[in-house]
Amino acid sequence: MKRLLFLTHRWLGIALGLFMAMWFFSGVVMMYVGYPKLTAQERLEHLPALDWEKYRIGLGDAVRAAGLDDSPQGVRLTSVSSVPRYIMTFDKQRVVAVDAQNGKRIDAVSAADAVAAAASFAGGEKVTYLDLVQEDAWTHSKGLDLHRPLHRIQVQDADATWLYVSSRTGEVVRDATGFERLWNWAGAWIHWLYPFRGGVVDKYQRDILVYTALAATLLAVGGLAVGVMRWRFTGRYRNATKSPYRVALMRWHHILGLGFGLLTIAWILSGLLSVNPWKVFDSGGKPLDELAYSGGAIAAGNFPGDPRGLSGDQSRELEWRMLDGKGYYVAYAGDGRTRIVPASQDRRPFAMFPFESLQASGARLVPGARVVHGEILDKYDFYYYARARHTMSGHVEKRLPVLRLKFDDPHSTWVHLDPYSGAVVGKLDAHQRTKRWLFALLHSWDWLPLLERRPLWDVLLILASSGGFLISCTGIVIGWRRLRRQQKSADGIGLPKSGVSKTQEAVL
């Protein structure tokens, strides 16, 4: 049994050593350069103020121009090439754009239209059309599926930025600077095994990631077991150390494995759990009933007012929102701040929905359940906190204060409601809260006492990552030497003297 453990660790190390080193190195890169994304804040910063002189089509005409039978689930008025445009989402598979100046549905966005949209977004910088792509190295995100294929535009700016324009709506939906593209080859692109995206292996990419991480977990667990078994807790070996290995590389691999073994196991296992293998974090609960929460459909009858009355605030974007059966406009400024204006006759703007109204409407989000606890969070905690823009979850804005509702359904659902817009910020059931512990805490060390005390967080993560990286690198060299010795033996060449005993040879 012991020999089987030694052999399993040896050959898994030979097979996965490079993967392990790559994961540790790319993880450090991702601490500072994330996978390209265009956050809501960045998008608003690049948009001009809505030009109400060009706004001529009301909501009812725009919905009719969309040509679909049902009401939209979401409606925004934004600018494309400095012209107001409706963006209507009907479900996860359907998005329709309608020109708010002439009432025409946008069925396709040409290359010329994409260049004009990108030039406006880039603030006058010269742009060059590159090509139309279904998916490339920087657009693997599922959130872009509604907008594919994508027009790729080169901006002639100091950052060598690429802009990706939706072929469905004409909006810029992603940007990727030259700096991001360069470092992501050694960051998220390789950390998430994106080299396996596309081509004949595309449908196996997730399985490759899952089973490679599973094998790496077994490698780390086996290595730690071997390290403990070989460590002399009382007394010393003949080489006067507690490790039996006379070769320095082997001894360092042994010591590093003992020192960083548990961290390595935690990181690899939590990385495996991040992709929800075998749906272990799916509770089977039903989606939130957001129609019941809003109390009505986004329809012209619920918005009798004219949004042009909001022109004095230099809004960059306008959102139509229903809450408790009443219509509201949510106006977004360039810095992301919002103000809410009722669509009724009383159009006095206000900053936040009352928490009592949010809780009354939010109680309908989970059918058949009741709210057992509601609380207003005015500071971040373990389950509601913000991350930097470039991080994996940094695109989700987490404002304060926020309303948290806890339900008594079988899945113990929690919901966070943003009073500044009325939006549902997130849903956490018991399975997802478990994932918060097993992934975000163990993998990213998302713990407020550390996140709030940078660079302490940076120093600790880099130190721990360096330990894992050195374990991997020493293992690669040991494995390479082992393979070379076997090859020489097979060729009939005598093995060189290496200072390794027969017993130690079995471990190599």
C-alpha positions in Angstrom: 0.0 0.0 0.0 2.8 2.4 0.9 4.6 1.7 -2.4 1.3 2.3 -4.3 1.1 5.7 -2.6 4.7 6.5 -3.5 4.2 5.5 -7.2 0.9 7.3 -7.5 2.5 10.5 -6.2 5.5 10.1 -8.4 3.6 9.6 -11.7 0.9 12.2 -11.0 3.7 14.7 -10.2 5.4 13.9 -13.5 2.1 14.3 -15.4 0.8 17.4 -13.6 3.9 19.3 -12.4 3.7 21.9 -15.1 0.0 22.4 -14.6 0.6 23.0 -10.9 3.3 25.5 -11.5 1.2 27.3 -14.1 -1.8 27.5 -11.7 0.3 29.1 -8.9 2.1 31.6 -11.2 -1.1 32.6 -13.1 -3.0 33.0 -9.8 -0.5 35.7 -8.7 -0.9 37.4 -12.1 -4.7 37.4 -11.6 -4.3 39.2 -8.3 -3.5 42.3 -10.3 -4.6 41.8 -13.9 -8.1 40.2 -14.3 -9.7 38.7 -17.4 -10.9 41.6 -19.6 -14.4 42.9 -18.8 -16.4 46.1 -19.2 -18.0 46.9 -15.9 -21.2 49.0 -15.7 -19.2 51.8 -14.1 -16.7 51.8 -17.0 -19.4 51.7 -19.6 -21.2 54.7 -18.0 -18.0 56.7 -17.9 -17.6 56.4 -21.7 -21.3 57.2 -22.6 -22.4 60.8 -23.5 -25.3 62.4 -21.8 -28.6 61.3 -23.3 -29.5 63.5 -26.3 -33.2 64.2 -25.6 -33.4 66.3 -28.8 -33.1 63.0 -30.7 -35.5 61.1 -28.5 -38.8 60.7 -30.5 -40.1 57.2 -29.9 -41.9 56.3 -26.7 -41.8 53.0 -24.9 -45.0 51.6 -26.4 -43.9 52.2 -30.0 -40.5 50.7 -29.1 -42.0 47.5 -27.7 -44.2 47.2 -30.8 -41.2 47.7 -33.0 -39.4 44.9 -31.2 -42.0 42.6 -32.8 -42.3 40.1 -29.9 -45.5 39.0 -28.3 -44.4 39.2 -24.6 -43.4 42.2 -22.5 -39.7 42.9 -22.0 -38.2 41.9 -18.7 -35.7 44.8 -18.8 -35.6 48.1 -20.7 -32.7 50.6 -20.9 -32.3 53.8 -22.9 -28.6 54.3 -23.7 -26.6 55.9 -26.4 -25.0 54.3 -29.5 -23.1 56.6 -31.7 -24.5 59.5 -29.6 -28.1 58.5 -30.6 -30.6 57.2 -28.0 -31.3 53.5 -28.4 -33.6 51.2 -26.5 -32.1 47.9 -25.3 -34.8 45.4 -24.3 -34.1 42.0 -22.8 -36.9 39.4 -23.0 -35.1 36.4 -21.5 -31.6 35.0 -21.4 -31.7 34.2 -25.1 -33.3 37.4 -26.5 -32.2 41.0 -26.6 -33.7 43.5 -29.0 -32.5 47.1 -29.8 -34.7 49.8 -31.2 -33.6 53.2 -32.4 -35.3 55.8 -30.2 -34.9 58.4 -32.9 -36.6 56.7 -35.8 -38.3 53.7 -34.2 -36.5 51.1 -36.3 -35.6 47.7 -34.9 -31.9 47.0 -35.1 -31.8 43.6 -36.9 -28.0 43.6 -37.7 -25.1 45.9 -36.9 -22.8 46.4 -39.8 -19.1 46.9 -39.7 -19.5 50.6 -40.4 -22.1 50.9 -37.6 -19.7 49.1 -35.2 -16.9 51.5 -36.1 -19.1 54.5 -35.5 -20.2 53.1 -32.1 -16.6 52.4 -31.1 -15.4 55.8 -32.1 -18.1 57.5 -30.0 -17.3 55.2 -27.1 -13.5 55.9 -27.5 -14.1 59.7 -27.1 -12.8 60.7 -30.5 -9.8 58.4 -30.7 -9.1 57.0 -34.1 -10.4 53.4 -34.5 -9.7 50.7 -37.0 -12.0 47.8 -37.9 -10.4 44.4 -37.4 -12.9 41.6 -37.9 -16.0 39.9 -36.9 -15.5 37.1 -34.3 -17.8 34.6 -32.8 -15.4 34.1 -29.8 -11.7 34.8 -29.2 -9.3 34.6 -26.3 -10.8 37.6 -24.5 -14.5 37.0 -25.1 -15.1 33.5 -23.6 -17.6 34.9 -21.0 -21.1 33.5 -21.2 -22.5 36.9 -20.5 -21.6 37.8 -24.1 -23.6 35.0 -25.7 -26.5 37.3 -26.3 -24.3 39.6 -28.4 -22.4 37.2 -30.6 -20.9 37.5 -33.1 -18.8 40.5 -32.0 -17.2 43.2 -34.1 -13.6 43.7 -33.0 -12.3 47.2 -33.2 -8.7 48.5 -32.6 -8.5 51.9 -30.8 -5.4 53.9 -31.7 -4.8 55.0 -28.1 -1.9 54.7 -25.7 -3.4 51.5 -24.2 -3.8 49.7 -27.6 -7.4 48.9 -26.6 -9.6 46.5 -28.4 -13.3 47.2 -28.3 -15.9 44.5 -28.9 -19.3 45.7 -30.4 -22.5 43.7 -30.2 -23.8 42.6 -33.6 -27.3 42.6 -32.0 -27.5 46.0 -30.3 -24.5 48.0 -31.4 -23.3 48.6 -27.9 -19.7 48.2 -26.8 -19.8 45.2 -24.6 -16.2 44.5 -23.8 -12.8 46.3 -23.8 -9.4 44.7 -23.6 -6.2 46.9 -23.3 -2.9 45.7 -24.6 -1.7 45.4 -21.1 -4.6 43.1 -20.2 -4.1 41.0 -23.3 -0.4 40.6 -22.7 -0.6 39.6 -19.0 -3.7 37.4 -19.4 -1.7 34.9 -21.5 0.0 34.2 -18.2 -3.0 34.9 -16.1 -6.7 34.0 -16.3 -6.5 32.6 -19.9 -4.1 29.9 -18.8 -5.4 29.6 -15.2 -8.9 28.6 -16.4 -7.4 26.3 -19.1 -8.8 28.5 -21.9 -6.3 27.0 -24.4 -8.8 24.1 -24.5 -11.6 26.4 -25.6 -12.6 26.2 -29.3 -11.8 23.5 -31.8 -12.5 19.8 -31.3 -11.8 19.8 -27.6 -14.1 22.7 -26.7 -17.0 20.5 -25.4 -14.5 18.7 -23.2 -12.9 21.9 -21.7 -14.9 21.9 -18.5 -14.3 18.1 -18.0 -10.5 18.6 -18.6 -10.5 21.3 -16.0 -12.5 19.3 -13.4 -10.6 16.1 -13.8 -7.2 17.7 -14.0 -7.9 19.6 -10.7 -9.2 16.4 -9.2 -6.0 14.5 -10.1 -4.0 17.5 -8.8 -5.9 17.3 -5.5 -5.0 13.6 -5.2 -1.4 14.5 -6.1 -1.2 17.1 -3.3 -2.9 14.8 -0.7 -0.7 11.9 -1.6 2.4 14.1 -1.4 1.5 15.4 2.0 0.9 11.9 3.2 4.3 10.8 1.9 6.0 13.8 3.4 4.6 13.1 6.8 5.5 9.4 6.6 9.1 10.2 5.6 9.6 12.9 8.2 11.4 11.8 11.4 9.5 13.6 14.2 11.9 12.1 16.8 15.6 11.8 16.2 17.4 12.3 12.9 18.5 10.3 9.8 22.1 9.5 9.1 22.4 12.7 7.2 21.8 14.6 10.5 18.4 16.0 9.3 14.8 15.0 9.8 14.4 14.4 6.1 15.9 11.2 4.7 17.0 12.8 1.4 20.7 13.6 0.9 20.1 15.4 -2.4 19.2 19.0 -1.7 16.5 19.2 -4.3 14.7 16.3 -2.8 15.0 17.6 0.7 13.7 21.0 -0.2 10.7 19.4 -2.0 10.0 17.4 1.1 10.2 20.4 3.4 8.2 22.7 1.2 5.6 20.0 0.8 5.2 19.8 4.6 5.2 23.6 5.0 2.7 24.4 2.2 1.0 21.1 1.6 -2.3 22.0 3.3 -2.5 25.3 1.5 -1.8 23.6 -1.8 -4.6 21.1 -1.1 -7.0 23.9 -0.1 -6.2 25.9 -3.2 -6.5 23.1 -5.7 -9.7 21.6 -4.1 -11.4 25.1 -3.9 -10.4 25.8 -7.5 -12.1 22.5 -8.5 -15.2 23.5 -6.5 -15.4 26.9 -8.2 -16.8 25.3 -11.4 -19.5 23.5 -9.4 -18.4 20.0 -10.5 -21.3 17.5 -10.7 -23.6 20.4 -9.6 -22.7 19.9 -6.0 -23.8 23.4 -5.1 -27.1 23.3 -7.0 -29.9 23.2 -4.4 -32.7 22.5 -6.9 -34.5 25.6 -5.7 -36.7 27.6 -8.1 -35.6 30.9 -9.6 -36.7 34.1 -7.9 -40.1 35.3 -9.0 -39.1 38.8 -10.1 -42.4 39.5 -11.8 -44.2 39.0 -8.5 -41.5 41.3 -6.9 -42.1 44.1 -9.5 -45.8 43.7 -9.4 -46.4 44.2 -13.1 -44.9 44.1 -16.6 -42.8 46.9 -18.1 -45.5 48.2 -20.4 -46.4 51.7 -21.7 -49.5 51.8 -19.5 -47.4 51.8 -16.4 -45.2 54.7 -17.6 -47.7 57.5 -18.5 -45.0 60.2 -18.1 -42.5 61.5 -20.6 -38.9 60.7 -19.7 -37.8 63.9 -21.4 -38.7 65.6 -18.2 -35.5 64.2 -16.7 -33.2 66.0 -19.1 -31.8 68.4 -16.6 -29.6 65.8 -14.8 -27.3 64.9 -17.6 -28.2 61.2 -17.3 -26.0 58.8 -19.2 -28.6 56.0 -19.2 -32.2 55.5 -18.2 -33.8 52.3 -16.9 -37.5 51.5 -16.8 -38.3 49.6 -13.5 -41.5 48.3 -11.9 -41.8 48.0 -8.1 -45.0 47.0 -6.3 -47.0 47.6 -9.4 -45.8 51.2 -10.0 -43.5 52.5 -12.7 -40.2 54.3 -12.0 -37.4 55.7 -14.0 -33.9 55.0 -12.7 -31.4 57.6 -14.1 -27.7 56.8 -14.1 -25.1 59.5 -14.0 -21.6 59.1 -15.4 -20.1 58.2 -12.0 -22.7 55.4 -11.5 -24.9 57.4 -9.1 -28.6 57.0 -9.5 -31.7 58.9 -8.9 -35.2 57.5 -9.0 -38.2 59.4 -10.5 -41.8 58.1 -10.3 -43.5 57.7 -13.7 -46.7 59.0 -12.2 -47.8 62.7 -12.0 -45.7 63.2 -8.8 -42.3 63.2 -10.4 -40.2 64.4 -7.5 -36.9 62.5 -7.7 -35.5 60.6 -4.7 -32.3 58.8 -4.0 -33.5 55.4 -2.6 -36.6 53.3 -2.4 -37.9 53.1 1.2 -36.7 49.9 2.9 -40.2 49.1 4.0 -41.4 49.1 0.4 -38.5 47.0 -0.7 -39.2 44.4 2.0 -42.9 44.3 1.2 -42.2 43.7 -2.4 -39.2 41.4 -1.8 -41.4 39.1 0.4 -42.9 37.9 -2.9 -39.6 36.8 -4.5 -39.6 33.2 -3.0 -43.0 31.6 -3.7 -44.6 29.8 -0.8 -42.0 31.2 1.7 -42.1 34.0 4.1 -39.5 36.5 5.3 -38.2 35.4 8.7 -35.6 38.2 9.0 -34.9 41.5 7.3 -31.9 43.6 8.0 -30.3 46.7 6.6 -26.5 46.3 6.1 -24.6 49.6 6.3 -21.2 47.8 6.2 -19.8 44.8 4.4 -19.8 41.4 6.0 -18.8 37.8 5.1 -21.6 37.3 2.6 -21.9 40.8 1.1 -18.7 42.6 0.2 -17.1 44.4 -2.8 -14.0 43.4 -4.8 -11.8 45.4 -7.1 -13.0 45.9 -10.6 -10.5 43.6 -12.3 -11.4 40.6 -10.1 -13.7 37.8 -11.2 -16.7 39.2 -9.2 -15.6 42.9 -9.5 -18.1 43.7 -12.2 -21.0 43.2 -9.7 -21.6 46.5 -8.0 -22.1 46.1 -4.2 -23.4 49.4 -2.8 -24.3 50.2 0.8 -26.7 50.3 2.5 -28.4 47.2 1.2 -31.4 45.2 2.4 -31.0 41.5 3.2 -34.1 39.3 3.4 -33.9 35.8 4.8 -36.7 33.3 3.9 -37.9 30.1 5.6 -38.0 28.0 2.4 -36.4 24.6 2.3 -33.2 26.1 0.8 -32.8 28.8 3.4 -32.7 31.5 0.7 -31.2 35.0 1.3 -31.8 37.9 -1.1 -30.0 41.3 -1.3 -32.0 44.3 -2.6 -30.3 47.5 -3.8 -32.4 50.5 -2.6 -30.7 52.8 -5.2 -32.2 51.0 -8.1 -34.6 48.4 -6.7 -32.6 45.7 -8.3 -32.0 42.2 -6.9 -28.3 42.2 -6.3 -27.9 38.6 -5.5 -29.4 35.4 -4.2 -27.7 33.0 -1.7 -29.2 29.7 -0.6 -27.5 27.4 1.8 -25.6 25.6 -0.9 -24.2 28.9 -2.3 -23.3 30.1 1.2 -21.3 26.9 1.6 -19.6 27.6 -1.7 -18.7 31.0 -0.3 -16.7 29.2 2.4 -15.2 26.5 0.2 -14.3 28.7 -2.8 -14.1 32.4 -2.2 -12.6 32.1 1.3 -10.2 29.2 0.6 -9.2 30.1 -2.9 -9.2 34.0 -3.0 -8.9 34.6 0.8 -11.9 36.8 0.6 -11.9 37.6 4.3 -12.6 41.2 5.3 -9.9 41.6 7.9 -7.4 40.8 5.1 -9.1 42.6 2.2 -9.3 45.8 4.3 -5.7 45.6 5.3 -3.8 45.5 2.0 -0.9 45.0 1.3 -1.1 42.3 4.1 -3.5 40.3 1.8 -1.0 40.6 -1.1 2.0 39.6 1.0 0.4 36.5 2.5 -1.1 35.3 -0.9 2.2 35.9 -2.7 4.2 34.1 0.0 1.8 31.1 0.0 1.7 31.0 -3.8 5.5 31.1 -3.9 5.6 28.0 -1.7 3.2 26.1 -3.9 5.1 27.3 -7.0 8.4 26.0 -5.6 6.9 22.7 -4.6 5.8 22.3 -8.2 9.1 23.4 -9.7 11.2 21.1 -7.6 8.8 18.3 -8.4 9.2 19.0 -12.1 13.0 18.8 -11.9 12.8 15.6 -9.8 10.3 14.1 -12.3 12.5 15.1 -15.3 15.6 13.5 -13.7 13.6 10.3 -13.0 12.5 10.0 -16.6 16.0 10.6 -17.8 17.4 7.9 -15.6 14.8 5.5 -16.8 15.6 6.3 -20.4 19.3 5.8 -19.8 18.6 2.5 -18.1 16.4 1.4 -21.0 19.3 2.4 -23.4 21.7 0.2 -21.4 23.6 3.2 -19.9 24.7 2.9 -16.3 22.9 5.2 -13.8 25.1 8.0 -12.5 25.8 8.2 -8.8 23.3 10.6 -7.3 23.6 10.1 -3.6 20.1 8.5 -3.4 19.6 5.2 -1.6 17.5 2.4 -3.0 14.7 3.2 -0.6 14.7 6.8 -1.6 14.8 5.8 -5.3 11.5 4.1 -4.8 10.0 7.5 -3.7 11.4 9.4 -6.6 
